[in-house]
Amino acid sequence: MQKKRFNNKRILTILISVVAVLTGAWAIYENVSTPESERGNAIEVGAMAPEFTAVNSAGEQVKLSDYRGKAVMINFWASWCTPCVREMPLVHQIAQDYQNDVETLFVNVGESKGTIREFMDTQAFDFPVIIDVTGTISGMYRITGLPATMVIDKEGKFRHILLGELTEDIPLQQWLEESI
């Protein structure tokens, strides 16, 4: 009886492994075989930024196209991300310096409203945050690591894309000036 259970577990493990391998192979095939044009907007300088509508931590609806005619800086972050936390004061200061000419959208990826509120209170930040708890927006923007900062020009096209931590060595102010 015990040998039969062992064999059943072994067969089940093999079946699960085969299904996992086939699923992975299918996902890779779909990604490689589907042309970029069919997967959505390319995330590269000069391409149109994908449209999104979301709600921020203040309960306001935010739609990217509402800012057409104005430069936009989008910063994707999470409170568990050490580089995100390190760069946040710099990004926030730059956002304040350019608030008349550039709309800054802080997009938190994958965290609940309560977690975001707690982080914002602890860090003494009071700006609204777009809540992307399901990863819909970050998926549209093909964010695979945090932080990520993108500058979008007045026409809605990507002007600059920074995947990784913003430091004082990176000319974000210059990028914003070029986009205004």
C-alpha distance (Angstrom), angle and dihedral (degrees) to the residues before:
residue distance angle dihedral
M1 . . .
Q2 3.79 . .
K3 3.81 91.5 .
K4 3.82 89.5 54.5
R5 3.83 91.2 53.1
F6 3.79 89.7 49.3
N7 3.82 90.8 51.7
N8 3.80 91.6 47.5
K9 3.81 91.3 51.2
R10 3.79 90.2 47.1
I11 3.82 92.4 50.4
L12 3.82 90.8 46.7
T13 3.82 91.0 50.2
I14 3.80 91.4 49.9
L15 3.82 91.6 48.5
I16 3.80 92.3 49.8
S17 3.81 90.3 48.5
V18 3.81 92.1 50.4
V19 3.81 91.6 49.0
A20 3.83 90.9 48.9
V21 3.82 92.1 50.1
L22 3.81 92.4 47.1
T23 3.80 91.5 47.8
G24 3.80 91.2 50.7
A25 3.80 92.0 47.5
W26 3.81 90.8 49.3
A27 3.83 91.9 50.2
I28 3.80 91.5 50.1
Y29 3.81 91.5 46.8
E30 3.82 92.0 49.9
N31 3.80 92.2 48.6
V32 3.80 93.6 48.3
S33 3.81 97.4 40.1
T34 3.82 98.0 45.3
P35 3.81 110.8 86.5
E36 3.80 116.4 -123.0
S37 3.80 89.9 -116.0
E38 3.81 90.7 61.1
R39 3.81 93.9 47.3
G40 3.79 93.4 61.3
N41 3.76 135.6 -102.0
A42 3.76 116.3 -10.3
I43 3.78 113.6 -116.9
E44 3.78 98.9 -132.8
V45 3.77 137.9 111.7
G46 3.81 109.8 -74.4
A47 3.82 95.3 23.9
M48 3.80 122.1 114.1
A49 3.80 113.8 -98.1
P50 3.82 111.7 -117.4
E51 3.81 114.7 -102.5
F52 3.78 117.0 -117.3
T53 3.76 138.9 171.7
A54 3.79 120.4 -154.2
V55 3.78 143.3 152.4
N56 3.78 121.2 -111.7
S57 3.79 129.9 -145.9
A58 3.81 90.1 -92.2
G59 3.81 89.3 59.5
E60 3.81 93.4 -109.9
Q61 3.78 122.7 137.9
V62 3.80 111.8 -119.2
K63 3.79 121.9 -162.0
L64 3.80 119.8 -179.3
S65 3.81 93.5 -141.7
D66 3.82 89.8 58.9
Y67 3.81 86.4 74.2
R68 3.82 96.3 52.5
G69 3.80 107.7 134.5
K70 3.80 90.8 36.8
A71 3.80 129.6 78.4
V72 3.82 113.9 -108.5
M73 3.78 130.2 -156.5
I74 3.82 115.2 -161.9
N75 3.79 119.1 -165.3
F76 3.83 118.2 -169.2
W77 3.80 112.9 -158.7
A78 3.83 147.5 144.8
S79 3.80 131.3 -152.5
W80 3.84 92.8 -122.8
C81 3.82 90.5 56.4
T82 3.82 108.4 96.2
P83 3.85 95.6 -160.0
C84 3.83 88.8 48.9
V85 3.79 91.2 53.8
R86 3.83 91.2 45.8
E87 3.82 93.5 51.6
M88 3.82 97.0 40.8
P89 3.85 97.0 88.1
L90 3.83 90.5 50.3
V91 3.82 93.9 46.4
H92 3.81 90.5 46.0
Q93 3.83 92.3 49.8
I94 3.81 92.2 49.0
A95 3.81 89.6 47.3
Q96 3.81 89.8 53.5
D97 3.81 92.3 46.5
Y98 3.83 91.1 53.2
Q99 3.81 99.4 33.6
N100 3.82 93.1 119.9
D101 3.81 93.9 53.8
V102 3.82 106.3 25.0
E103 3.79 130.4 48.4
T104 3.80 110.8 -142.9
L105 3.78 119.2 -154.2
F106 3.79 116.2 -167.7
V107 3.82 108.4 -159.6
N108 3.79 116.6 -165.5
V109 3.78 110.9 -154.8
G110 3.79 120.8 -143.2
E111 3.79 102.9 -16.6
S112 3.78 131.4 115.9
K113 3.79 124.7 -111.8
G114 3.83 89.9 -109.5
T115 3.80 93.3 53.1
I116 3.79 90.6 48.1
R117 3.82 92.3 48.2
E118 3.81 91.2 49.7
F119 3.82 91.8 50.1
M120 3.82 92.5 46.5
D121 3.82 91.7 49.6
T122 3.82 92.4 47.5
Q123 3.82 91.9 49.0
A124 3.85 93.0 41.4
F125 3.82 93.5 -123.7
D126 3.79 118.4 146.8
F127 3.81 105.0 -178.8
P128 3.82 120.7 116.7
V129 3.79 116.9 -98.8
I130 3.79 126.5 -153.0
I131 3.78 107.9 -127.5
D132 3.82 112.1 -137.1
V133 3.79 97.2 172.2
T134 3.83 94.0 154.0
G135 3.82 94.7 43.9
T136 3.81 94.3 -119.6
I137 3.81 95.9 135.7
S138 3.79 95.3 38.9
G139 3.81 87.8 50.0
M140 3.81 91.8 52.7
Y141 3.80 88.5 50.9
R142 3.83 91.3 45.5
I143 3.79 93.1 -123.3
T144 3.80 107.9 176.0
G145 3.79 98.2 163.7
L146 3.77 138.0 24.3
P147 2.94 140.4 -83.8
A148 3.79 106.5 34.2
T149 3.80 127.2 166.8
M150 3.78 126.1 -168.7
V151 3.78 131.3 -174.8
I152 3.80 115.4 -151.2
D153 3.80 120.6 -166.7
K154 3.81 128.2 -133.4
E155 3.81 91.7 -87.7
G156 3.82 92.1 55.1
K157 3.81 97.3 -104.7
F158 3.79 126.8 132.8
R159 3.78 108.6 -101.3
H160 3.83 99.6 172.2
I161 3.81 133.1 5.8
L162 3.79 123.3 -164.6
L163 3.79 117.0 -174.7
G164 3.77 105.3 -170.0
E165 3.76 138.8 25.3
L166 3.77 120.8 -22.0
T167 3.80 112.2 -131.7
E168 3.77 132.7 178.6
D169 3.83 88.1 -99.8
I170 3.80 91.5 66.1
P171 3.83 111.4 85.9
L172 3.82 97.3 -130.6
Q173 3.81 92.3 147.8
Q174 3.82 89.6 54.2
W175 3.81 90.4 49.0
L176 3.79 90.2 52.0
E177 3.81 92.1 47.5
E178 3.82 89.8 52.8
S179 3.81 90.2 51.3
I180 3.80 98.2 48.7
